Amino acid sequence: MVFVPKYILILFLIIVIDYVAAITIERVTGRLKLFYLIASLTANICLLAFFKYFNFLNENLVSVFSLFGKEFNPINLSVILPIGLSFHTFQSMSYTIEVYRGRQKAERHLGYFANYVLFFPQMVAGPIERYESLGNELKAVHKPVYQNFSDGFRLVLFGLFIKMVVADNIAPYVNQIYLDPLKYSSFEVLMSIFLFSFQIYADFFGYSTIALGCAKLLGINIMNNFKTPYLAKSVSEFWSRWHISLSTWFRDYLYIPLGGNRVKIPRWSINILIVFMISGLWHGASWTFVVWGALHGIMLLLERYFSVLFKFEIKKEWNVLNVFLVVKTFVITSFIWIFFRAENFQKAKDIFKALTKNQNIYPLQLDMLMPLIVTALMITLDLFLYNSRFDTKLNNFKTPYRWAFYTVLLFCLMALSGTQKFTFIYFQF
């Protein structure tokens, strides 16, 4: 609303459509249930497609027509993409689907349902909550409890640290390299590739942690969206730890309806690729995002095929092999991130070209020092928080150690925060 006040009508429209559709689905029987579900989903998807993919579709129609020697004059829209549109449409769609499946009772109170769609901590960048969890939380009686304030402020403080100290100190270096990668040595470009992995992780993880904390201050629990993804030993495990709410959304509402792993291997492989390519397209209106998703799907399939072929099973206990697998997974995901970060295929091509242009190892430059320091700090924190969460982890510490931790975080926020303003990366999705 700050940018375009009338955009609030988009949210009101989604809320009213899905509120009425869910109640109607619960009342009717037979094929009418499916009809109202499709009507609700179509309204949400069309709204998302109009704002996010209209110009993208036009650009591709121009290319298709030109292949046949025809001319197509597109009508390009000059509109601002509503912040968080992809997130709250997916959240709203999950509700109507669950009502259709009979797993969720339709909410009769418009206020509660509107609050579910509009819940401010996670509305603009997730996590994508289900009504069975967040709806119940919103309906529960909440009283001011010291532990909620304690945990909430811890999470907000930690999230601000991860975003402002880690992500925002990496961003200037990565942006500089991606602006014109051919100007830099292969070593500098390689470092930017690895550093972007930590930038986007810290940026999104920071937001999610702040959202957790803001909700906790109100006594409301929302789901963890990240669980140390760069300590994953495979691409499959990476996606069980990265952006968990989106991964589980696609699993429940696309992958399983397509047949999941209950079908033959060729069909299962196609299912995996479809899910990952649509996931890529969800992130942005560009073929680079589709390629990013497809590459993740291909790597997951290759890992699965090799594990079956060689009867290889990853053990839970940490050993040298598992450390190698973690490094392998990180390198794979880092190179795939190139297509996510690059504005177009030409820029991605320049990145790969720059990697082979000048292979001399350069000494560390001064502008690389701070990004590497905060990255090392991020790795240390991930090891510290492995399979845990910051607020619960600190509950195990005695009071003097906890306050020492808070003091260090506050000092770092004041002394080391990036000097430039960088909005959250996932606001654009």
Secondary structure by P-SEA (a helix, b strand, c coil): ccccccaaaaaaaaaaaaaaaaaaaaccccaaaaaaaaaaaaaaaaaaaaaccaaaaaaaaaaaaaaacbbbbbbccccccccaaaaaaaaaaaaaaaaaaccccccccaaaaaaaaacccccccccccccaaaaaaaaccccccaaaaaaaaaaaaaaaaaaccccccaaaaaaaaaaccccccaaaaaaaaaaaaaaaaaaaaaaaaaaaaaaaaacbbbbbccccccccccaaaaaaccaaaaaaaaaaccccccccccccaaaaaaaaaaaaaaaaaaacccaaaaaaaaaaaaaaaaaaaaaaaabbbbbccccaaaaaaaaaaaaaaaaaacccccccaaaaaaaaaaaacccccccccccaaaaaaaaaaaaaaaaaacccccccccccccaaaaaaaaaaaaaaaaccccccccccccccc
